């Protein structure tokens, strides 16, 4: 039980860190663009909170096996399927978040829907586009990690390093079958 907890915390930390660096890069870019117009912009705290929340959303989706449909197919298929599935999950959470914010500010359902259609819908669509782009490399690495086996990719990156003899399991066998 303790090992599973540590494994899940490690997975959460990696996902949240990836998302924070991604959101942080966008916050830096936005800050630089707005500084040209002498507008102060410092939203790194928001980027961190967003990364932590979305990291938890991704792990919840993983617990419910969202995106597990195409294991065994070429890696592009499960990668894009997970990317699409988790982007839809983030969309659902963004809309729910919008409704919760509206209710906290005392708005009724009609006002929340009007804001969503008028202005906030475009913000949510842009957010989902950014998340979709961020998810592609994240889930590609995730699928490669699934090929290596539990903790193997983590160990290669953070503990022992790669060697020239490191290869994906069954990769040479599969490629030699195609060539022969």
Long-range contacts (C-beta under 8 A, 24 or more apart in sequence): 7-150, 7-151, 8-59, 10-154, 11-59, 11-62, 12-55, 12-56, 12-59, 14-154, 15-55, 15-58, 15-59, 15-138, 16-51, 16-52, 16-54, 16-55, 17-51, 18-134, 18-138, 19-50, 19-51, 19-54, 19-55, 19-134, 19-138, 20-47, 20-48, 20-51, 20-52, 22-51, 22-134, 23-47, 23-48, 23-50, 23-51, 24-48, 26-130, 54-90, 54-93, 54-131, 57-89, 57-90, 57-93, 58-86, 58-89, 61-85, 61-86, 61-89, 67-139, 71-146, 75-140, 75-143, 75-144, 75-147, 78-139, 78-143, 79-136, 79-139, 79-140, 79-142, 79-143, 80-136, 82-135, 82-139, 82-142, 82-143, 83-132, 83-135, 83-136, 83-139, 84-132, 86-131, 86-135, 86-139, 87-128, 87-131, 87-132, 87-135, 90-127, 90-128, 90-131, 91-124, 91-128, 94-124, 94-127, 94-128, 95-124, 98-124, 144-168
